Amino acid sequence: MKGELANKMFYIHDGRIRLTDIDGRLQTKLLERGSVLGEIGIFAPDRKRTATAIAEEDTDVYSIDEDKIIQLYYQNPRLAFYLVKLITRRLIENLTR
């Protein structure tokens, strides 16, 4: 839920998740299989979720704890660069809506 502590990041293995109330605006975004979510909150200064995620159907989701993400971020430059690009893309998308 938006505003909750972000202590995990998620990967959608199967199904669809709708993000709602993005950045305080009544807008939505649909994420499908292969998408990552929860990354902005992990790296945000206040560590808060920026949207609410709602499963649109039966959905299989994998999670990874914040501590493990931070560890992998420092150990794997490719993952770190992917996350920086993902966060930047999402923030730009949110600004242009």
C-alpha positions in Angstrom: 0.0 0.0 0.0 1.1 3.5 -0.7 2.9 5.1 2.2 3.9 1.8 3.8 7.6 0.9 4.6 9.3 -0.5 1.5 11.4 -3.4 2.7 11.0 -5.7 -0.4 11.1 -5.6 -4.1 9.0 -7.8 -6.3 9.1 -9.6 -9.6 5.9 -10.7 -11.4 6.5 -14.3 -12.5 2.9 -14.7 -13.9 -0.2 -12.5 -13.9 -0.8 -8.8 -13.8 -0.6 -6.1 -11.1 -2.2 -2.6 -11.3 -0.4 0.3 -9.6 -2.8 2.9 -8.4 -2.6 6.3 -6.7 0.9 6.9 -8.1 2.6 9.9 -6.5 -0.7 11.1 -5.0 -2.5 11.3 -8.4 -5.5 9.1 -9.3 -3.7 7.3 -12.1 -3.0 3.7 -12.8 -0.4 1.6 -14.5 -0.6 -2.1 -15.4 2.5 -4.3 -14.9 2.6 -7.7 -16.5 4.8 -10.8 -16.4 8.5 -10.0 -16.1 8.0 -6.7 -14.5 9.7 -5.5 -11.3 8.0 -3.3 -8.7 8.8 -1.8 -5.4 12.2 -0.5 -6.5 11.6 3.2 -5.9 10.6 2.7 -2.3 13.7 0.7 -1.5 15.9 3.5 -2.7 13.8 6.5 -1.6 15.1 8.6 1.3 12.0 7.9 3.4 11.7 4.2 2.3 8.0 4.6 1.6 5.9 3.0 -1.2 4.9 5.4 -3.9 1.8 3.5 -5.1 -0.6 0.8 -4.2 -0.3 -2.6 -6.0 -3.4 -4.6 -6.7 -3.4 -8.0 -8.4 -5.7 -8.0 -11.5 -5.9 -11.8 -11.6 -4.2 -14.8 -10.0 -0.6 -13.7 -9.9 2.7 -15.4 -8.9 5.1 -12.9 -7.4 8.7 -13.4 -6.1 10.1 -11.0 -3.5 13.5 -10.1 -2.4 14.4 -8.4 0.9 15.9 -4.9 1.0 19.1 -6.1 2.6 19.7 -8.6 -0.3 18.9 -6.0 -2.9 21.4 -3.6 -1.4 24.0 -6.4 -1.2 23.4 -7.3 -4.9 23.4 -3.7 -5.9 27.0 -3.3 -4.6 28.2 -6.7 -5.9 26.7 -6.6 -9.4 27.3 -3.4 -11.5 24.9 -4.7 -14.2 22.1 -5.0 -11.7 22.9 -1.6 -10.1 22.8 0.0 -13.6 19.5 -1.8 -14.4 17.9 -0.5 -11.2 19.1 3.1 -11.7 17.7 3.0 -15.3 14.4 1.5 -14.1 13.9 4.0 -11.3 14.8 6.9 -13.6 12.4 5.7 -16.3 9.5 5.3 -13.8 10.1 8.7 -12.2 10.1 10.4 -15.7 7.0 8.5 -16.6 5.3 9.7 -13.5 6.3 13.3 -14.2 4.9 13.3 -17.7 1.5 11.9 -16.7 
